[in-house]
Amino acid sequence: MLALVSLLSVLKLNTRKIQFLAINILFILGFALIYWIWGTPEHFKSQFSAPYLSSLDALYLSFTTHCTLGYGDIVPISSSMRFITILHTIVMISYLFLVGL
């Protein structure tokens, strides 16, 4: 704990920046959980050999969606997962807009 506090003081992260980072991490982990739970072949097409998304695949998909990178190696194919992915992007962009105000 002391090491974390000293690291934060060295990085000069104030409370607002820490909250911003924490909320972004929670968004990524929350959507990764959704993608992992519904990571079945009828919802996603993946270039990887496993038919179901692993927890790492779900985290990877959530991170690339959150950062609006979208490499295309894991693609939502069902309408429900496309909606969740769109919702993820809207939530992220709205959050960034509101924080910037």
Phi, psi and omega in degrees: 000317180295323178296321179295317179297317180291324177297316179296323179289325177293319180283353181056046178269121177273178184299321181297318179293322178294318177297317178300314179296316181296318180294320177298318178297320178295320175301312182298313181292321180296313178289329176298321177297317177298313180296323181290318181296317182257025182279054182260163182300334179282347180255331185226147170247127184233148175277358179273163188283334183288138180288335181248150177288130174282172179296325178291320176299318180294319177295318178299314179298317180296317180294314181292327176289317181298323180271004183055036177277305177055072182293330179095004178277339170235120187233129174288132181246339178273155179299321181295318179286328174296320177297315179299319180294319175297317178300319178302313181294318179296317179298315182295312181293320178297317179299314180297321177296314182292325179292326181288345181287000000 
